[in-house]
Amino acid sequence: MKTRVYECEGAKKAALTKILEADPYSEGSFARVGYKVKDGGMLGEDKAKMYVYVNASDDFVKKADELLKDVAKPCEPEVEKRIAEKIQKEEEDAEGGLGSIFG
């Protein structure tokens, strides 16, 4: 599995959403693989940008690079690492919270 974080200008949100939500039942869709979209401000990053987090196979990441090339670009490695860590921590915290509810 490979983690990739893309950055997208807020003005391209509609185009980004169209790509991410296209054909949700097909084998190689973003919906099947799973992704997270976060506003930059929520992550303590650039408020004018949105970030897309994907954790998928190398083949899917290559496909995603191609599909998103006109609306989003992969983040610089240091930004990608920082955002990926924040999103992974959010997921862990959410799982921990559910554990305490159902524990």
C-alpha positions in Angstrom: 0.0 0.0 0.0 1.1 3.5 -0.8 0.0 6.7 0.7 -0.5 9.8 -1.6 -1.7 13.2 -0.7 -2.9 15.6 -3.4 -3.4 19.3 -3.1 -6.2 21.1 -5.0 -7.1 24.7 -5.2 -10.5 25.4 -3.6 -11.8 26.9 -6.9 -11.5 23.4 -8.5 -13.6 21.7 -5.8 -16.4 20.8 -8.2 -14.1 19.2 -10.7 -12.3 17.3 -8.0 -15.6 16.0 -6.5 -16.8 14.9 -10.0 -13.6 12.8 -10.5 -13.7 11.3 -7.0 -17.3 10.4 -7.1 -17.4 9.1 -10.7 -18.6 5.5 -11.2 -18.5 4.5 -7.5 -19.2 0.8 -8.2 -16.4 0.1 -10.7 -13.5 -1.9 -9.6 -10.9 0.9 -9.8 -13.0 3.8 -8.4 -11.9 6.1 -5.7 -15.1 5.1 -3.7 -14.0 1.4 -3.7 -10.4 2.2 -2.7 -11.4 4.9 -0.2 -10.1 8.5 0.2 -10.5 11.4 2.5 -10.9 15.1 1.4 -9.9 17.7 4.0 -9.9 21.5 3.8 -6.5 23.0 4.4 -7.7 25.1 7.2 -8.9 22.1 9.1 -5.4 20.6 8.9 -3.6 23.8 9.8 -2.4 24.1 6.3 -3.1 26.5 3.4 -6.8 27.5 3.8 -7.2 28.1 0.0 -6.5 24.4 -0.7 -8.1 21.1 -0.3 -6.2 17.9 0.3 -7.1 14.4 -0.9 -5.6 11.5 1.1 -5.4 8.1 -0.6 -3.9 4.9 0.7 -3.9 2.3 -2.1 -1.9 0.0 -4.3 0.9 1.4 -6.4 -1.2 0.7 -9.5 -4.2 2.7 -8.2 -1.9 5.6 -7.2 -0.6 5.7 -10.7 -4.1 5.7 -12.0 -5.1 8.5 -9.5 -2.1 10.6 -10.6 -3.4 10.4 -14.2 -7.1 11.1 -13.3 -6.4 14.0 -11.0 -3.6 15.7 -13.0 -5.8 18.5 -14.3 -7.3 19.4 -10.9 -4.8 18.3 -8.2 -1.1 17.5 -7.9 0.8 15.4 -5.5 2.1 17.3 -2.5 5.7 17.9 -1.8 7.1 15.0 0.3 7.4 17.0 3.6 3.8 18.3 3.2 2.5 14.9 2.2 4.1 13.3 5.3 2.7 16.0 7.6 -0.8 15.8 6.3 -0.8 12.0 6.1 0.2 11.8 9.8 -2.6 14.2 10.8 -5.2 12.2 8.9 -3.9 8.9 10.3 -4.0 10.3 13.8 -7.6 11.5 13.3 -8.5 7.9 12.2 -6.8 6.4 15.2 -8.5 8.8 17.6 -11.9 8.1 16.0 -11.3 4.3 16.3 -10.3 4.8 20.0 -13.5 6.8 20.6 -15.7 4.1 19.2 -13.8 1.5 21.3 -14.7 3.4 24.4 -18.4 3.6 23.4 -18.7 -0.1 22.5 -15.9 -1.3 24.8 
